[in-house]
Structures are given as structure tokens and as C-alpha cells.
Amino acid sequence: MTNALATVIIVVSLLTAAYALVAALRDRPMGWGELIALGALEILLVVQAVLGFVKVADGAGPGGATFPGYLLGALLIPVAGAGWGALERSRWGPAVIVVVGLAVAVMIVRMNQIWTGTAA
């Protein structure tokens, strides 16, 4: 796992959550800004997944199914959140995106723990 990429993903996911929180507090439905932020986050997660699977296939990193499961799960969260947020045309649409941003940040931190072997 690349620490620089993980840091960028965490920052982007937290910025996405903050941007969506502003929209939720202003009682606005989800708009293009949130979708663009989720798209950027998804692109970063795809890059992370490709690099992660390549490194695991080369024998680096942890064995087992936990790390690949986190890689795939992290890919699904922004897509599901975008769909749910777009369908919810109230302040709760952006609130879903806040949860997505926080969940992805936590998953990346957890993947880093699994990768370095400091998983509890």
C-alpha cells in the first residue's frame, strides 16, 4: 500500500465529507459538486485497488482475504452513496455523502493498519 496515495485518498474523502456537510446544513439537495467529488474519490480508489492487488499478487503485504475485501468494499461505498444521495432530494442526500466520506477515510486507515501488520 502506498502511504502517499492513502494520504491523498483520506484528504479527498474528508474534503468531500466537509463539502457535503455544508450542503446538508444549508438544506440543499445533492448537486454536481458532490458528484464530481465522489468521482474523483472513486478514481483514486480504483488506482489504490489496482496497486494493492498488484502488490498482493507479487507477494507483498498481508495474506488472506481481509485486505482485498477492504479494497473491493471501499470501491463500492462512493458508488452506492452517489446513487442514494441522488435519489434523496432533501438535505439527507448530502448527509449520505458525509457518511461516505468518513467511511472511506476510516477504511483507508484500517487498510494501512492491515498492510503494516499493526491490526488489532
C-alpha positions, 0 to 999 in steps of 0.5 A: 500500500502506498502511504502517499496515495492513502494520504491523498485518498483520506484528504479527498474523502474528508474534503468531500465529507466537509463539502457535503456537510455544508450542503446538508446544513444549508438544506440543499439537495445533492448537486454536481459538486458532490458528484464530481467529488465522489468521482474523483474519490472513486478514481483514486480508489480504483488506482489504490485497488489496482496497486494493492492487488498488484502488490498482493499478487507479487507477494507483498503485504498481508495474506488472506482475504481481509485486505482485498475485501477492504479494497473491493468494499471501499470501491463500492461505498462512493458508488452506492452513496452517489446513487442514494444521495441522488435519489434523496432530494432533501438535505439527507442526500448530502448527509449520505455523502458525509457518511461516505466520506468518513467511511472511506477515510476510516477504511483507508486507515484500517487498510494501512493498519492491515498492510503494516501488520499493526491490526488489532 
